Every structure is written in structure tokens, then in C-alpha cells.
Amino acid sequence: MRTTAIVAAYNEEGTIADVLRALTASPLIDEVIVVSDGSQDATVEIARTFDGVRTVALHENHGKGFAMAVGVATATNDTLFFCDGDMYNVTEDHISALVNPVLNGECDMNIGARNRGDIANFMHLRMKCGPILSGIRVMRRAVFETVPPQYQSHYKIEAALNCFCARAGFRQQETVIYGLDHVIKESKRGLADGLQARWKMSREVVLVLFDLYVFETWRWTEPTELPVAEYDLFE
């Protein structure tokens, strides 16, 4: 089994190089794809400096879920490692802890949960107090393909993956990741824009959770196709 790492990135020039250095150095990763979601900074230029990294530069911003779907369509392997472009302190131990359980057949989707302390980890992961919405996760391609296209957009994708993975009978687990951190929206975009982006994300997640588990509109609505996007491909 071979693994493709997919990095959905939007204006991540400050951290994308660290992420790609870790991914390209890992013996567990056979293919690395960066999908720049309409970035307006040097994200694409930095990604292109790494040998063997395939870079898809979307002309417009379509949202994280769409960028992930583009990465899946471009990937050649069955095992998919989704990671964020704003992470730092990524190590081989982090990568192996996430990838190996899927490669070894222990589960079909492994979600990486950043360490929040013993009590918070127990409440979140064992007692299921709140949804597990980490964007750092490894899965078989078949898991991603259970998600209807209308949920492969913006910030709906993580909640949808959890829902449809379970409904399809795939095995899911969570792995606590220690020492891994990321740049928060308020730092990347400034306080006002960061808070606005956080509110937009939180609102969309709450609405999609009600949709998935209460209204269940996916049961009686026809799947909609993702839009066709213009992009440049660099290999």
C-alpha cells in the first residue's frame, strides 16, 4: 500500500515549507500533492521548489473541502494523508503514528487530535464531548468517496467524513498527537479578519452537524456536482 499526502493550503507561505520538508523526507509518503486554494502569497512558488511535489494552483478560492477533493482526484494511491498547510513542528513520529494504523489494517480512517491535556483528551475523544473535526487524518480512498459531493466543500468536509465513514461501516479511530501545533486564523489574517473567518467556520460546522444528524437532508436530496475549477498544474 502506498500513501499520498494532500496539503490543502490557502496563503500558507510561512509554514508550507516546514510541512513539505517533513512529508518529502518520510519513507511512509510516496506522493505529495499541494492544492493551493487560490493563494495570493508565495505558497505556490515555495511548493514548487520541492522536488517530487505536485502543485495544483486553483485560480480562485473554493474552500478547504473542495481543495481536498481536487487533491483526491489527482492522487494515484489508495491511502490518503490529509494535513494542513499551517502546521509546524511536524516530525516523522507524527507521520508514522497517523499513517501506520491505516497501512497495517487497524482502521480505515485515523484522525489526528492535537494534545489538549489528559482530561480534555479523555472528554473529547473517549466521552465524545463535541465533534472531532481535525483536518489531520489518514484514510483509505473509499472512505472519502462515501461523502456526497455537496458535503465536499468549505468546512463541511471533516464532519461529513465522520458521519459517512461510520454509516458505511468503516473503522475509525483517533490518535493523540503530541508537540504538533498550527498557526491560528487571528495570527494569519489579523484579529478582525481572523475572528470573522473563525465565526464563518463555526457557523458552517454547526449547521452541517444539524443537517447530517438531525435533518438528514442527504437521505432525500440528489447529490450535487462540485463546480469545475480552473487551475495550473506543476509537476
C-alpha positions in Angstrom: 0.0 0.0 0.0 1.3 3.4 -1.0 0.4 6.8 0.6 -0.4 10.1 -0.9 -0.1 13.2 1.3 -2.6 16.0 0.3 -2.0 19.5 1.6 -4.9 21.9 1.1 -3.3 25.4 1.5 -4.5 28.9 1.4 -1.9 31.6 1.9 0.5 29.4 3.9 3.8 30.8 2.8 5.1 31.0 6.4 4.7 27.3 7.2 4.2 25.3 4.0 8.0 24.7 3.6 8.2 23.0 7.0 5.3 20.8 6.3 6.7 19.7 2.9 10.2 19.1 4.3 8.7 16.6 6.7 6.4 14.9 4.2 9.0 14.6 1.5 11.5 13.1 3.9 9.2 10.5 5.3 9.6 6.9 3.9 5.9 6.3 4.5 4.9 9.0 2.0 5.2 8.1 -1.7 3.5 11.1 -3.2 2.9 14.7 -2.1 0.3 17.0 -3.6 -0.2 20.6 -2.6 -3.5 22.2 -3.6 -3.3 25.9 -3.4 -6.8 27.2 -2.9 -6.4 30.5 -4.7 -3.5 31.6 -2.6 -2.4 35.2 -3.1 1.0 34.9 -1.4 4.1 32.8 -2.2 2.5 29.4 -1.3 2.7 28.1 -4.9 6.2 29.3 -5.5 7.5 27.7 -2.3 5.8 24.4 -3.0 7.3 24.3 -6.5 10.8 24.4 -5.0 10.4 20.9 -3.6 11.4 18.1 -6.0 8.7 15.5 -6.5 5.9 17.6 -5.1 2.9 18.1 -7.4 1.3 21.5 -7.1 -2.2 22.3 -8.1 -2.8 26.1 -8.1 -6.5 26.9 -8.2 -7.2 30.2 -9.8 -9.9 31.1 -7.3 -10.6 30.2 -3.6 -13.2 27.4 -3.4 -12.8 26.3 0.2 -10.9 23.6 2.1 -13.2 20.7 1.2 -13.1 21.5 -2.5 -9.3 21.7 -2.4 -9.2 18.3 -0.7 -11.4 16.8 -3.3 -9.1 18.2 -6.1 -6.2 16.5 -4.3 -8.0 13.2 -4.2 -8.8 13.4 -7.9 -5.1 14.0 -8.6 -3.8 11.3 -6.2 -2.6 7.9 -7.6 -2.6 6.0 -4.3 -5.4 4.3 -2.2 -4.2 5.6 1.2 -4.7 9.4 1.6 -3.0 11.5 4.3 -4.7 14.9 4.6 -2.7 17.5 6.5 -3.0 21.3 7.0 -0.6 23.7 5.4 -0.4 25.8 8.6 1.2 23.2 10.8 4.7 23.4 12.3 6.9 21.0 14.3 5.9 18.1 12.1 8.0 15.0 12.8 8.4 11.5 11.4 6.9 10.3 14.7 3.7 12.3 14.0 3.5 10.9 10.4 4.1 7.3 11.4 1.5 7.5 14.3 -1.1 8.6 11.8 -0.2 6.5 8.7 0.7 3.2 10.2 -2.7 2.2 11.7 -4.3 2.5 8.3 -1.4 0.8 6.4 -1.5 -2.0 8.9 -5.2 -2.5 8.6 -6.1 -1.5 12.1 -8.6 1.1 10.9 -9.9 2.7 7.7 -9.6 6.3 9.0 -7.3 7.6 11.6 -7.9 11.1 12.9 -5.0 13.1 14.5 -6.1 15.0 17.5 -3.8 17.6 18.9 -2.9 17.1 22.6 -5.1 19.2 24.9 -4.1 17.6 28.2 -5.2 14.3 29.7 -8.6 15.5 31.0 -9.6 17.3 27.8 -8.4 14.4 25.6 -10.5 12.0 27.6 -13.6 14.1 27.5 -13.2 14.9 23.8 -12.0 11.5 22.4 -13.4 8.9 24.8 -16.6 10.6 26.1 -17.3 12.2 22.7 -18.0 15.7 24.2 -18.1 17.6 20.9 -17.3 16.6 17.4 -13.8 15.6 16.3 -13.1 17.9 13.5 -9.3 17.7 13.0 -8.1 18.2 9.4 -5.2 16.0 10.0 -6.3 12.5 9.1 -5.3 9.4 7.1 -7.9 7.2 5.3 -8.5 4.8 2.5 -9.8 6.5 -0.6 -13.0 4.6 -0.2 -13.8 6.5 3.0 -13.5 9.9 1.2 -15.7 8.6 -1.6 -18.6 7.9 0.8 -19.1 11.7 1.2 -21.7 13.1 -1.2 -20.3 16.0 -3.3 -22.4 18.6 -1.6 -20.5 18.0 1.6 -17.1 18.1 0.0 -16.9 21.9 0.3 -15.6 24.5 2.7 -15.6 23.4 6.3 -18.3 20.7 6.0 -15.8 18.0 5.0 -14.5 16.9 8.4 -17.9 16.5 10.0 -19.2 14.7 6.8 -16.2 12.3 6.8 -17.0 11.3 10.4 -20.7 10.8 9.6 -20.4 8.9 6.4 -17.4 6.8 7.5 -19.5 5.5 10.4 -22.6 5.0 8.3 -20.7 3.0 5.7 -19.3 0.7 8.4 -15.7 1.7 8.1 -13.5 1.5 11.2 -12.4 4.9 12.6 -10.0 5.7 15.4 -8.3 8.8 16.9 -4.7 9.2 17.7 -3.4 12.0 20.1 -0.6 13.9 18.5 1.9 15.5 20.9 4.0 18.5 20.2 2.3 19.5 16.9 0.9 23.0 16.6 -0.6 25.3 14.0 -0.9 29.0 13.2 -4.3 30.3 14.3 -6.5 32.3 12.0 -6.1 35.5 14.0 -2.3 35.4 13.5 -2.5 34.7 9.8 -5.2 37.2 8.9 -5.2 39.8 11.6 -7.6 40.0 14.6 -10.7 41.3 12.8 -10.4 39.1 9.7 -9.4 36.1 11.8 -12.3 36.4 14.1 -14.7 36.8 11.1 -13.2 33.7 9.5 -13.5 31.7 12.7 -17.2 32.7 13.1 -17.9 31.7 9.5 -16.2 28.3 10.1 -18.0 27.7 13.4 -21.4 28.7 11.9 -20.9 26.3 8.9 -19.9 23.4 11.1 -22.9 23.8 13.5 -25.3 24.0 10.5 -23.8 20.9 8.8 -23.9 18.9 12.1 -27.6 19.6 12.3 -28.0 18.7 8.7 -26.1 15.4 9.0 -27.5 14.1 12.2 -30.9 15.8 12.7 -32.5 16.8 9.4 -30.5 14.2 7.3 -31.2 16.0 4.1 -28.7 13.8 2.3 -31.3 11.0 2.5 -33.7 12.6 0.1 -31.8 15.2 -1.9 -30.0 14.4 -5.1 -26.2 14.8 -4.9 -24.9 17.9 -6.5 -21.7 18.1 -8.5 -18.7 20.1 -7.4 -18.0 23.1 -9.7 -15.4 22.9 -12.4 -12.4 24.9 -11.4 -9.6 26.5 -13.4 -6.1 25.6 -12.2 -2.5 25.3 -13.1 -0.7 22.1 -12.6 3.1 22.0 -11.7 4.9 18.7 -11.5 
